[in-house]
Amino acid sequence: MNAPGANDYRAKLFHLAELEARIRSLTLRQFTQQDVLLSCGGLTFDTRSRTAAVNGQTLTLTRKETGILGYLMVHQGSPVSQEALMDHVWDNSVDSFSNSIRVHISALRKKLRAMLGYDPIRNRIGEGYLMGGEEE
């Protein structure tokens, strides 16, 4: 019998990668059960369908860009480190010294600037990326 609130149970031996995948899945469930539609200025992100729109117009994003945007929107107002993005958007195979995160962030920012007219993602030196409002 499962304890109240139990979402997952594993009786036999398992690989660490499986545990990490299960934890990641449970973490995402927690976020999607809260606010379904997140917004920042004219940008909206639907956590269930994992789609983004600017002023009602769908924004075409890659899977990684969607993951980055979703994670930043859920943590809006708080800086998100590259390590946190690696843990939640990438799998175990990402190299922590890779330029991959910066490349995907750059592409995402370019798309957001084109649609919004400004970049809602800010860099906080030593802290990470911050999803915020229009630049001052």
N, C-alpha and C positions, 0 to 999 in steps of 0.2 A: 504494500500500500504506500502510495506517495504522500509525502507531507503536504499540508496545505500550501499552495503557491508554488509547488515544485513544477518546473518546466522541463526538466531533463534528468535522466538517470542512466548510469552506465555501470553494469555489474561486473563485466569481464575486463581483462587487461586491454589497454588501448594505446595508440601512439600519441605522443605529445602533440603532433600536428592536428590530430582529430580533436583533442581537447581544445586547442586554440581555435579551431573552426567553430566548435560548439559554443565557446565563450563569445566569439565574435557574433554569432547568430543571435544569441540571447541578448547581447548588448544592443544590437540593432532593433530587436523586438521592443525593448524598453523604450527606445526613442520613437518608434512609429506608433506606439500606443498613446503617446502624449498628444502634441499638436500635430494635426494632419497637414495643415497648410501653413508653412512658415513664410514670412515676408520681410523684405528689407527694401524700403523705397518702392520702386515699381517692379521689383523682382520678387517672384513667388516660387516656392519649392514645395511640391506635394510629396510628402514622405512615403505615402503608400505606393503611388505609381512611379515615384522617383523621376518626376519630370519637373522641368523649370520653365518659367514663362516670364516675359517682360511685358508689362502692361497688356496682358492677355495673349500675347504672341509667343508661341512655343519656341524655346531656345534649343537648338540642336547641339547636344554635347556627347562626348565620348563617355565610355563607362567610367574611366578614371576621373574625368572632369565632373561627372555627375556625383561620384563618391566624394570628391573634394568639396564641391559646392554644398552637398547635403550635410557633410560634417561641419563645415564652417557655419552654415545656417542654423544647425541645431545648437552650436556653441556661440551664437551671435553675441557680441559684446565681450567675449573673453578671447584672449590670444590662444591660438592653436599652434603648437610646435610642429616642426617637420617630423619629429619622432612620432607624435600622436597621429599624424596623417599616414605615416608608414604603417603604424600598427592597425589602423582602422580602414584604410583604403587599399593598401597593397597586401600581398601575401608574404609568406616567409622568404621568398626568393629575392626580394629587393635588397640591393646593396645600400647600406646607410651612407656611403660616400658617392652614390650615384647622383647625377644631375636630373634624374627623371622627375622628381617632384617639382623642381623649378620649371622644367619644360612644360609640364601639364598645367601648373599654376599660371604661367605666362600665356598659354593658349586660352585658358579659361578667362583670364583678365581681358584679353584682346576681344573675345566674343562679348563679354559683359560691357566693355567700353563702347563697342559698336552699337549695341542695343540700348544701353542706358544713357550714353553720353558722358559717363564718368565711371571710375573704377571703384566699386564698393569694397574691395579687398585692400587692406593696408598692411604694410610690414611694420612690425614693432621689433626693433633691433634687440637681439638677445632673448626675445619672447616668442616670436612666431608671426603668424598671419592673423589678422583681425577683420572680421566682417563688420562693416560699419556703414554709415550714411555717406552722403555726397561729400566730396572733398571740399575743404574750406578754402 
